[in-house]
């Protein structure tokens, strides 16, 4: 009876895995780029922290995903499968080519696309979409400003110290800041899959009201942690080495600043992009000492990919939903 729901939940967990796969770069790129940790050690640490994150910050983001884009009463199991098809396809293509996209926004694009195909424009919930818009604008700007601020403060404090001991100290502190960012990443991104699974359960009548069972939290946390462990190393290379060459104190500032942005947004229920937050922080930390320390051309390419993520995943989800409805006659 519930075979379709089980299949949809598996698809949601595949999306969560792909999320961790692409977003592995977010929490480990700087610690690898500054050569504080080897890649395998970095992703092991990030995977463990990703697992912990969803248990620490509540389910506000999951609520926005489940109830803030489409009315749960309008959502069918076929719509969810169409949305996941768009999100997974877009995220996988971009990860293959090494582009650090917002996997969160690919999911939101998928929900928009399936909504347009199934219930129409007027059924979209614009209050929730405004929250998404806030996240799109505020997370990279917030990351940039906090990354610059933290780096400026550290430069001021340690300006007269010798570089070698300073780098050694911040190399150790980067272990903490990288774990902190990975925890906030798991909290924000892990919740999105929880919201989708709750939608699946509600659409099939398994749940009659919005709640997130503990097994859903465990499953989502495990899937994103596994994806992070596998890691999209092309994306790690883009974020950790191509945007800017950071020193350990800059990596510490970038990770700490990006994590603060994500923690605030997770608490407010805003589906922020971890990719936007850490990329902005890396640019801010890198540009503090020298403007040309940041490869702005690479940054522009990343921003261009961000801009087409929601339309791209929405288009795939729209087409997938039309095909699914045609096949099942729904």
N, C-alpha and C positions, 0 to 999 in steps of 0.2 A: 504493500500500500504506500509505503513511504520511500520507494526506490528512487524516485525522482528527487526527493528532498535530500536523500543521502548523496546522490550524484552531485547536486548543487552545492552541498556543504563541502564535498571533496574539491570541487572547482574553486570554492572560496578559499580553501586552504592552499590550493595551488597558487592562487593569486597572492596569498600571504607569503608563500615561499618566494615567489618572484619579487615581491616587495623587498624582502630581506636580501635577495640576490642582488638587486640593483642598488639598494640603499646600504649594503655593507660598506660601501665607500664612504658614506656620510660619517660614520662613527670611527672609522679606522684610517681614513686617507691621510690625515695630518700626522698621526703617530707613525705611520709607515713612511710618509714623505720626509719627516725629520729624522728617520732612521732610529727612532727610539725602540721600536719593536719590529721583528721580522713579520712578514704578512701572515703566516700561519698562526703565530702567537697572538697577533692583533685580532684576527677574526674569531679565534677561540674566546678571547676576553669579551669581544663585542657580542658574540652569540649568547654568552651567559648573561650579560647585562641586559640584552634585548628581552630575554625570557623573564627577567625580574620586573622590567618596566611596567607592563600592563597591570600588575598587581598593586602598584603604588599610587596611581593617579586617578582612580575611579573610572567611570564609564561615560563621561560627558561627551567625548568625541564619538563614541559608539552611538550615543543617542542622536547626535546631529546627523550621522550617516543613515541611521535606520528611520528617523522621523523627520529630518530636516530638508531632504531633497525631493522626496515623493511621499505622499500620504501612504502609510503602510496598508490601508484598506484598498488602495488602488493597485497594489503590487501583486503580481502573480509570480509563480516559480519560473515561468518562461521568460519573464522580463528580467529576473535576476540572472538567469543563465546568459541572456543576451548582454547584460551589463558586464558580467565577468568576462565574456568572450572579448569584448572591446578592450577592457582594462588589461587583461593578461596579454593579448596580442600586442598592444601598443608598448607595454612595459618590456616585453621580451625582445621586440625589435630594437628598441632604444638601448637596452642592455647589451645586446649583441654587437651594436656599433659603438659601444663605450660612451654613450651619452647619459649623463646623470640627470634623469628627468624627475618630476614629481610623480611617484607612483600613486600617491594619494589623489592627485588631480586626474590621473588616468581612470581611477575608480569613479570619481565624481563625474567625469566625462561620460563614462559608461552608463551611469545612472541617468544622466541627462538624455543620452542617445536613446536608451530603451524607453524612457518616459515619452519622448517625442514620437517614437514609433508606435507606442501602445495607447497612450491616453491623451496625448496632445500637449501643446505648449502651455495652455491655461491651467494644467494640473501640476505644473512645477511649483515648488514651494520656495518663493523668492526670499523669505526670511533666512532660510538655511543657506541659500546661494549667496546672500550678502555676507554671511560668515565666511564662506569659502573665498569670496573676493577680498575680504579683509586679510585673510591668511596669505593670499597670493601677493598682495602689495606689502604687507607689514613684515612678513618673515624674512625676505632678503634684506630689506632696509634696516630692520631691527638687528639682524645678524651683522650687517656691515658696520652700523654705528657702534654696537657694543664691542665688536671685534677691534675696531679702531680705538675705542675708549680704553679697553683693557690693555691693549698693546702700548698705548701712549703712557698709561700709568706705570707699567712695568719698565719701560725705557727710562722714564724719569727717576724711578726708584733705584734702578741698577746701572745707571749711566756710567758711574765711575768704577764699577766692578770689572774684573777681568772676564772676558767672554767664556773661557773654558769652564770655570766653576759654575757660572750662571747657567750655561747650557746643561751641565751635569744635573744641577738641582731641578731645572725645569723639565729635563728628560724624565725624571722620576715623577714630577707633578703631572706630566702629561698622561701618565698611566691612569691617574685619578680623573682628569678632565675628559679623557677619551671614554672611560667607563661611564662617567656622568652623562655624556652626550648619548651613549648607546642606551642607557636606561630611559632617557627622555624620548629617544627615537622609538624604542619598544612601546613606551606608554602611548605615544601619539599614533604611530602607524599600526601597532597591533590592534588598537581599538577599532580601526576601520573594518577589519575583517569580522570582528565580533558583531558590529552593527549589521553587516550583510548576513551573517548566520542567523541572527535574531529575526531579520526580515524573512528569511527562508522558513524558519520555524513558525512565524506568525502567518505567513501566506498559506501554509499547509494545515493551520489550525492546531499545531502542536503546542504553541504558546498562545494564550488569549490576550495577554497584555505584555507591555515592554518590560523585559527583565533579561539579565545576562547570566545564564547558569554558569557555575564554576567550571564545568567541563568545556564550555565554549572559550572561557578565558585561557584554560590550560592548552586547548588545541591551537588557538590562535598564537599564543606565546611560543609554543613549540615550533610551529610552522615558520614563523618569522625568524626565530633563532637558527633553525636549520638552514634557511636561505642565506642568512648572514654568514654562517660557517662556510657554506659552499663559495659564496662571495663572487661578485662580478669584478674580476681583477682589471679588466679594461677600464671600468668606471673608476676604480680606485686609482689607477694610473692618471686618469684625467684630472681628478680632484686633488690628489696628493702631490702630483709632480708637474702637471702642465699649467695649472693656473698660476701658481706662485711657489717659489722655493722658500719654505718657512724654516726658521730656527725653532728650537724647542719652546722658547718663551712665547713665540708667535702662535705655535700650534696649541699651546695651553690656553692662550687668550681666545683663539678661534673656537675651540671646543667648548670652553666655559660659556662664552657668549652665545653660541648657537644653542647650547643646552638650556640656558635661561629662557630664550625665546620659546623653545618647545615646551618647557615646563609651564610657562604662563598660558600658552595657547591650549595645552592639554587640560589645564584646570578650568579654562573658560569654555571648553567644548568647541574650539575653533579647529577645524581640520587643517593644520598647518603643514607645509611641505618641509620635511627635514632636509631635503636637498637644497631648497631655497635658503634655509637658515644657515646651513654650514657653508654653502658657497659664498653667501654674503659675508659671513664671518672670516673666511679665508681671504677674500679680497680686501676686507677692512684691515686685517692683521698684516697682510703683505704690503699694502699701500702706505702704511703708517710711516715707514722709514723712507721709502722711495716709491714714487708713483709708477715708475717703470719696472718695479719688482713684480708687478702683476701683469700677466699676459692677457691684456684686455680683449684681444681678438678671440681667444678661447672662451673668455667670459661671454662675449657677444654671441658666440655659437650656442653656448648653453642656454642663454636667455631666449634665443630664437626657438630652441627646442621646447622650452617652458611654454612659450606663447601658443604653440600648436598642439600641446598635449591634450587639453580638454577637447578642442574641435576634432583632433585626430582619433582619440579613443571614442568620442561620441559618434563619429561617423561609422566606425567599425561596429560599435554596439547597435546603432540604428539598423545597419544592414543585417547584422546577425539576428536581431529580434524579428525583423520582417521575414527572414528565411525560416526561423523557428516557428513563427505563427503560420506560415504557409505549409510547413511540413505537418504540424499537428492539427491544422485547421482551426486554430483558436483565434 
